[in-house]
């Protein structure tokens, strides 16, 4: 296997010059850089990052742990992290725990099962001398992931860690729900029902607070009978819509686009139409939202921004930059983007 010293000798430059070119450092002439890169490509040289890490105490490598890469929120967060890291010369390694694929949602409170998958991955990543780790959750909750004695910088993305020293980057559910409910109220609706996710879910709780805040500011009395809880899917929301639409609500705030699909289905069966008879709004801006008829007004999750912010926080920790916040108090709330389509009519 060709070595860095051999590359340097063939190019008639110092090993330091070759190293600087590989690490993207300035002050190397373009002609020299082009010559060295041509030889590297021709000779098939591959840097030994582990050896570099042993010498420099840094590998320029970030670990990304995803609870399940198939969760619709995860790929864009991963992309946000990877693009941010690549721009700054860091490599990434992605480990997929496949927790939802293994156990659906039965593992949330099973610490033994959870750590039987997580712990070997953490040990593997520790063995290759990563500079930092970002953990991507499937949904917001408290997670016992990073121990108090964790040795490298870490960030929790899309959830919260029980270790108070670990920064978190999450959706600003409360502000985003407040914004979309304010929009519905601006269209004249004052009887606004809700189909939320599971009642003990952080997303559900925070979005309900945003809904209540919008009602309070517009002097609309909160009616508990207008609040229904489902399982974040179309089927359960369809059943809840049957009960909710027996009341006199004129609009429905669905806490996910998939659940809005259940409301659309029930309306169609009753000969009614979203945006004409009953206003419907969603949350997430999944691809299905624009293909509903009419298109669904919703909130787009800031997934790439969450990835960027998570990577930014991690690199600041690694490079000892000041964040302006005390350790253990860093919680970044990223607001959603309002997407207006045709599912809300004026009354």
C-alpha positions as CSV (number, residue, x, y, z in Angstrom):
1,X,0.0,0.0,0.0
2,X,1.4,3.4,-1.0
3,X,2.3,5.8,1.8
4,X,2.1,9.5,2.3
5,X,5.9,9.7,2.3
6,X,6.1,7.9,-1.1
7,X,3.5,10.4,-2.5
8,X,5.6,13.3,-1.2
9,X,8.8,11.9,-2.7
10,X,7.3,11.3,-6.1
11,X,5.9,14.8,-6.2
12,X,9.2,16.3,-4.8
13,X,7.3,18.0,-1.9
14,X,7.3,17.5,1.8
15,X,5.0,15.1,3.6
16,X,3.6,18.1,5.4
17,X,2.6,19.6,2.0
18,X,0.7,16.4,1.0
19,X,-1.0,16.4,4.4
20,X,-2.1,20.0,4.1
21,X,-3.6,19.3,0.6
22,X,-5.5,16.3,1.9
23,X,-6.9,18.3,4.8
24,X,-7.9,21.3,2.7
25,X,-5.5,23.7,4.3
26,X,-4.6,26.9,2.4
27,X,-1.1,28.2,1.4
28,X,-0.5,25.5,-1.2
29,X,0.0,26.6,-4.8
30,X,-2.7,25.4,-7.3
31,X,-0.1,23.8,-9.6
32,X,1.5,21.9,-6.7
33,X,-2.0,20.9,-5.4
34,X,-3.1,19.6,-8.8
35,X,0.1,17.6,-9.2
36,X,-0.2,16.0,-5.8
37,X,-3.9,15.1,-6.3
38,X,-3.1,13.6,-9.7
39,X,-0.5,11.3,-8.1
40,X,-2.8,10.4,-5.2
41,X,-5.5,9.4,-7.6
42,X,-3.2,7.5,-9.9
43,X,-1.5,5.6,-7.0
44,X,-4.8,4.9,-5.2
45,X,-3.5,6.4,-1.9
46,X,-6.0,6.3,0.9
47,X,-5.3,8.2,4.2
48,X,-5.2,6.1,7.4
49,X,-7.6,8.2,9.5
50,X,-7.1,6.0,12.6
51,X,-3.4,6.5,12.5
52,X,-4.0,10.3,12.0
53,X,-6.3,10.3,15.0
54,X,-3.7,8.6,17.2
55,X,-1.2,11.3,16.3
56,X,-3.5,14.3,16.3
57,X,-6.1,13.2,18.8
58,X,-8.7,14.0,16.2
59,X,-10.1,11.9,13.3
60,X,-12.3,14.6,11.7
61,X,-15.1,12.0,11.9
62,X,-18.6,12.4,13.3
63,X,-20.9,9.5,14.3
64,X,-24.6,9.7,13.5
65,X,-26.8,7.3,15.3
66,X,-30.4,7.0,13.9
67,X,-33.1,5.2,15.8
68,X,-34.5,4.1,12.5
69,X,-33.5,5.5,9.1
70,X,-36.9,4.6,7.7
71,X,-38.7,7.1,10.0
72,X,-39.9,9.9,7.6
73,X,-38.2,12.6,9.7
74,X,-34.8,11.0,9.8
75,X,-33.3,11.2,6.2
76,X,-33.6,15.0,6.0
77,X,-32.0,15.4,9.4
78,X,-29.1,13.1,8.3
79,X,-28.7,15.1,5.1
80,X,-28.6,18.4,7.1
81,X,-25.9,17.0,9.4
82,X,-23.8,15.5,6.6
83,X,-23.9,18.6,4.4
84,X,-22.9,20.8,7.3
85,X,-20.0,18.5,8.3
86,X,-18.8,18.0,4.7
87,X,-18.6,21.8,4.2
88,X,-16.2,21.9,7.2
89,X,-14.1,19.0,6.3
90,X,-15.6,16.4,8.6
91,X,-16.5,12.8,7.6
92,X,-19.6,11.1,8.9
93,X,-20.5,7.5,9.8
94,X,-24.1,6.5,10.1
95,X,-25.4,3.7,12.3
96,X,-29.0,2.6,11.9
97,X,-30.4,1.0,15.1
98,X,-33.6,-0.1,13.2
99,X,-35.6,0.1,16.5
100,X,-39.0,0.7,14.8
101,X,-38.4,-2.1,12.3
102,X,-37.5,-4.5,15.1
103,X,-40.2,-3.7,17.6
104,X,-42.6,-1.1,16.1
105,X,-43.4,1.2,19.1
106,X,-43.2,-1.4,21.9
107,X,-39.6,-0.5,22.9
108,X,-40.1,3.1,24.1
109,X,-40.1,2.2,27.8
110,X,-38.1,-1.0,27.5
111,X,-34.6,0.1,28.6
112,X,-33.2,-3.5,28.4
113,X,-34.2,-4.0,24.8
114,X,-33.2,-0.5,23.8
115,X,-29.7,-0.7,25.3
116,X,-29.2,-4.2,23.9
117,X,-29.0,-2.5,20.5
118,X,-27.6,0.9,21.4
119,X,-24.7,-0.1,23.7
120,X,-22.8,-2.3,21.2
121,X,-23.1,0.5,18.6
122,X,-21.7,3.1,21.2
123,X,-18.8,0.8,22.0
124,X,-18.0,0.3,18.3
125,X,-18.1,4.1,17.6
126,X,-15.9,4.7,20.7
127,X,-13.3,2.2,19.4
128,X,-12.8,4.2,16.2
129,X,-12.0,7.5,18.0
130,X,-14.8,9.6,16.8
131,X,-14.7,13.4,17.5
132,X,-18.4,13.6,18.3
133,X,-21.8,11.9,18.1
134,X,-25.3,13.1,17.0
135,X,-28.2,10.9,18.0
136,X,-31.4,11.2,15.9
137,X,-34.6,10.2,17.6
138,X,-37.7,9.0,15.8
139,X,-39.9,11.4,17.9
140,X,-39.5,13.8,20.7
141,X,-39.3,12.3,24.2
142,X,-36.8,11.9,27.1
143,X,-34.1,9.3,26.2
144,X,-31.5,7.7,28.5
145,X,-28.8,7.6,25.8
146,X,-25.7,9.3,26.9
147,X,-24.3,8.5,30.4
148,X,-23.1,11.2,32.8
149,X,-19.5,10.1,32.0
150,X,-19.7,10.3,28.2
151,X,-16.2,11.1,27.0
152,X,-16.8,12.9,23.7
153,X,-19.1,15.8,22.6
154,X,-22.6,14.7,21.8
155,X,-25.9,16.3,20.7
156,X,-29.5,14.9,20.8
157,X,-31.4,15.7,17.7
158,X,-35.3,15.7,17.6
159,X,-35.5,14.7,21.3
160,X,-34.1,15.3,24.8
161,X,-31.5,13.3,26.7
162,X,-31.8,12.6,30.4
163,X,-28.2,13.7,30.8
164,X,-28.6,17.5,31.4
165,X,-25.2,18.2,29.8
166,X,-26.3,17.0,26.4
167,X,-27.7,19.8,24.1
168,X,-31.0,19.2,22.3
169,X,-32.3,20.4,18.9
170,X,-36.1,20.0,18.5
171,X,-39.1,21.3,16.6
172,X,-40.8,24.3,18.1
173,X,-44.1,22.5,18.2
174,X,-45.9,25.1,20.4
175,X,-45.1,28.1,18.3
176,X,-45.8,26.3,15.0
177,X,-49.2,25.0,16.2
178,X,-50.0,28.5,17.4
179,X,-49.3,29.9,14.0
180,X,-51.5,27.5,12.0
181,X,-54.4,27.8,14.4
182,X,-54.1,31.5,14.2
183,X,-54.5,31.2,10.5
184,X,-57.6,29.1,10.8
185,X,-59.1,31.7,13.2
186,X,-58.2,34.5,10.8
187,X,-60.5,32.8,8.3
188,X,-63.5,33.2,10.7
189,X,-63.4,29.8,12.4
190,X,-64.0,29.8,16.2
191,X,-65.1,26.2,16.7
192,X,-61.9,24.3,15.9
193,X,-61.6,20.6,16.8
194,X,-58.3,18.8,17.3
195,X,-57.1,15.3,16.4
196,X,-53.8,14.8,18.2
197,X,-51.4,12.0,18.5
198,X,-51.0,10.0,21.7
199,X,-51.9,12.1,24.8
200,X,-48.6,11.4,26.5
201,X,-46.5,12.4,23.5
202,X,-44.4,15.6,23.7
203,X,-45.3,16.7,20.2
204,X,-49.0,16.3,21.1
205,X,-48.7,18.2,24.4
206,X,-46.7,21.1,22.9
207,X,-49.0,21.4,19.9
208,X,-52.0,21.4,22.1
209,X,-50.4,24.3,24.2
210,X,-50.0,26.2,20.9
211,X,-53.6,25.6,20.0
212,X,-54.8,26.7,23.5
213,X,-52.6,29.9,23.3
214,X,-54.2,30.9,20.0
215,X,-57.7,30.3,21.4
216,X,-56.9,32.3,24.5
217,X,-55.5,35.3,22.6
218,X,-58.7,35.4,20.5
219,X,-61.0,35.0,23.5
220,X,-62.3,31.6,22.3
221,X,-63.4,29.3,25.1
222,X,-61.5,26.0,25.2
223,X,-63.8,23.0,24.8
224,X,-62.3,19.7,25.9
225,X,-65.0,17.8,23.9
226,X,-63.3,19.1,20.7
227,X,-60.0,17.3,21.5
228,X,-59.6,13.7,20.3
229,X,-56.5,11.5,20.4
230,X,-55.4,9.1,17.8
231,X,-52.2,7.1,17.0
232,X,-50.6,9.4,14.4
233,X,-52.1,7.3,11.5
234,X,-55.0,7.6,9.0
235,X,-57.0,4.7,10.4
236,X,-57.3,5.9,14.0
237,X,-57.9,9.5,12.9
238,X,-60.7,8.3,10.7
239,X,-62.4,6.8,13.7
240,X,-61.9,9.9,15.8
241,X,-63.2,12.1,13.0
242,X,-66.5,10.2,13.1
243,X,-67.0,11.3,16.7
244,X,-65.5,14.8,16.4
245,X,-67.7,15.8,13.4
246,X,-70.8,14.9,15.4
247,X,-70.1,18.2,17.3
248,X,-70.5,21.6,15.7
249,X,-66.9,22.2,14.8
250,X,-66.2,24.1,11.5
251,X,-62.5,23.3,11.4
252,X,-60.2,20.4,12.4
253,X,-56.5,20.8,13.3
254,X,-54.8,17.5,12.7
255,X,-51.4,17.1,14.3
256,X,-50.1,15.1,11.4
257,X,-50.8,15.0,7.7
258,X,-51.5,11.2,7.8
259,X,-54.2,11.8,10.4
260,X,-55.7,14.5,8.1
261,X,-56.0,11.8,5.5
262,X,-58.5,10.0,7.9
263,X,-60.5,13.2,8.2
264,X,-60.6,13.6,4.4
265,X,-61.8,10.0,4.0
266,X,-64.7,10.5,6.5
267,X,-65.7,13.8,4.9
268,X,-65.8,12.1,1.5
269,X,-68.0,9.3,2.9
270,X,-70.4,11.9,4.3
271,X,-70.5,13.8,0.9
272,X,-68.6,16.7,2.4
273,X,-65.4,18.4,1.2
274,X,-62.4,19.9,3.0
275,X,-62.0,23.6,2.3
276,X,-65.7,24.0,1.5
277,X,-67.8,22.3,4.3
278,X,-65.1,21.7,7.0
279,X,-61.7,23.4,7.2
280,X,-58.8,20.9,7.7
281,X,-55.2,21.6,8.5
282,X,-52.3,19.2,9.1
283,X,-48.8,19.2,10.4
284,X,-45.5,17.8,8.9
285,X,-45.9,18.7,5.2
286,X,-45.2,15.1,4.1
287,X,-45.4,14.5,0.3
288,X,-49.0,13.3,0.6
289,X,-50.2,16.7,1.7
290,X,-50.0,18.3,-1.7
291,X,-51.8,15.4,-3.4
292,X,-54.9,15.6,-1.2
293,X,-57.9,17.1,-3.0
294,X,-57.9,19.9,-2.1
295,X,-54.2,20.3,-1.2
296,X,-53.7,20.3,2.6
297,X,-52.6,23.5,4.4
298,X,-50.0,22.4,6.9
299,X,-46.7,23.1,8.7
300,X,-43.4,21.9,7.1
301,X,-41.0,20.4,9.6
302,X,-37.6,22.1,9.7
303,X,-35.7,18.8,9.4
304,X,-32.6,20.0,7.5
305,X,-32.4,23.0,9.8
306,X,-32.5,20.6,12.8
307,X,-29.6,18.6,11.2
308,X,-27.6,21.8,10.5
309,X,-28.1,23.2,14.0
310,X,-27.3,19.8,15.6
311,X,-24.0,19.7,13.7
312,X,-23.2,23.3,14.4
313,X,-23.7,22.7,18.2
314,X,-21.5,19.6,18.0
315,X,-18.7,21.2,16.2
316,X,-18.7,24.2,18.6
317,X,-18.3,21.8,21.5
318,X,-15.5,20.0,19.7
319,X,-13.7,23.2,18.9
320,X,-14.4,24.8,22.3
321,X,-16.3,27.7,20.8
322,X,-18.6,29.7,23.1
323,X,-22.3,29.2,22.5
324,X,-23.4,32.0,24.9
325,X,-25.4,29.4,26.9
326,X,-24.4,27.5,30.0
327,X,-23.8,23.8,29.6
328,X,-26.9,21.8,30.2
329,X,-29.2,24.7,29.3
330,X,-28.8,24.4,25.5
331,X,-32.2,23.6,23.9
332,X,-32.6,24.9,20.4
333,X,-36.3,25.2,19.2
334,X,-36.6,25.3,15.4
335,X,-39.9,26.7,14.1
336,X,-41.8,25.1,11.2
337,X,-42.7,26.8,7.9
338,X,-46.4,27.5,7.1
339,X,-47.6,26.0,3.8
340,X,-50.9,27.4,2.6
341,X,-53.0,25.3,0.2
342,X,-56.8,25.1,-0.3
343,X,-58.1,23.2,2.6
344,X,-59.3,26.1,4.7
345,X,-62.3,28.3,3.6
346,X,-63.5,31.6,5.0
347,X,-66.8,31.7,6.9
